Amino acid sequence: PVFVCLLFPRVDKDRSGIISDNELQQALSNGTWTPFNPATVRSILGMFDRENKGGVNFNEFTGVWKYITDWQNVFRTYDRDNSGMIDKNELKQALTGFGYRLSDQFYDILIRKFDRQGKGQVAFDDFIQCCVVLQRLTDVFRRYDTDMDGWIQVSYEQYLSMVFSIV
Amino acid sequence: GFYGAVNPVGGEAVPGSGSHPGASPARGLSEGKVAAPMASPHAGNAPPGVDPEAFSWFQTVDTDHSGFISVKELKQALVNNNWSSFNDETCLLMINMFDKTRSGRIDVYGFSALLRFIQQWRSLFQQYDRDQSGSISFSELQQAFSQMGYNLSPQFSQLLLARYSQRSPSPSIQLDRFIHICMQLQSLTDAFREKDTALQGSARLSYEDFLTMVVTRML
């Protein structure tokens, strides 16, 4: 879309033609006054940076922007009380809506791990990171769970390879 | 199925590792030696328990004088032997390790501990870099793993090399990625050992077992 042409130079502060982690982080808001989660920034750039250059060019940035906008829409959908944060129940609804079937205890683990604001809820940036990580782990688990019974038998090295492929 | 479908937002999946650092050489700590602290009017006022040299470095690295070191500032301060900046993943990992407040930045105490930590890793790295090339080759990596007590196949070392190495001249691993690999290896091995109680080298994991193991120990 046209506005991305206008947006890119504003985000690319050093005019290098590449948007770095730092530049993207500064351009994004998580709804609080704290900086956008750098891990989320890295995850996103890692997805769209086709050349391992540590940032995205203009073309790749259009993908990044759409990606973030899509997540904003999802976040707004599930932030039912419009608090700007997603609480445990809203997170359950969101992830169940995406097709995940997870125990109640596991939601506690997720929130403990991903909530950087320390409020027992997830802000926009942490929500994205949580979903991205969950997706990657699920994808890799599925590849090994060929009979789809929710269990895998893996050797130590298989396990290492599984996780190293996504961290 | 009983477990996850897809996230509603799909990203383009780019296989492979994190970014390579930019080409600009960062001024900063050169390999191996302890850089002389810059002259600083505050050098004598290190907080209690903080080494004056570490304090001096802290002030140099804290370019916006916020009293905290961010990932960006850390990245400007840490260099590999080929003068490339430490990559974002490793900087993030280290900030997370030494940041008690989960704010994404570290104070002078965290930074001081981080310097000691990096120094230890640099020493190890130098030890394993037998030909002193400045980076760790396939055979050096295998030796390193063996000496660290890991029993890993050459295929696995090859996998790591493919994922973490710089492209040229020959695949080898810089200090930042070496730290990243070793830290992950340690954390993952601990997690696996908890499940493989019979020490068979194999474990049966449920979907949530797997998720929990990784999420709770994610660095």
Interface residues (C-beta under 8 A of the other chain):
Chain A: S20 D21 N22 T34 P35 N37 P38 A39 R42 I44 L45 G46 M47 F48 D49 R50 N52 K53 G54 G55 G63 Y67 D70 W71 V74 L95 G97 F98 G99 Y100 R101 L102 S103 F106 I109 L110 K113 R116 G118 C131 V132 V133 L134 Q135 L137 T138 F141 D145 M148 G150 W151 I152 Q153 V154 S155 Y156 E157 Y159 L160 S161 M162 V163 F164 S165 V167
Chain B: G1 F2 Y3 G4 A5 V6 N7 P8 V9 G11 E12 A13 V14 G16 S17 G18 S19 H20 P21 G22 S70 V71 K72 N87 D88 E89 L92 I95 R102 S103 G104 L152 S153 F156 L159 L160 R163 Q184 L185 L188 T189 F192 D196 G201 S202 A203 R204 L205 S206 Y207 E208 F210 L211 T212 V214 V215 T216 M218 L219
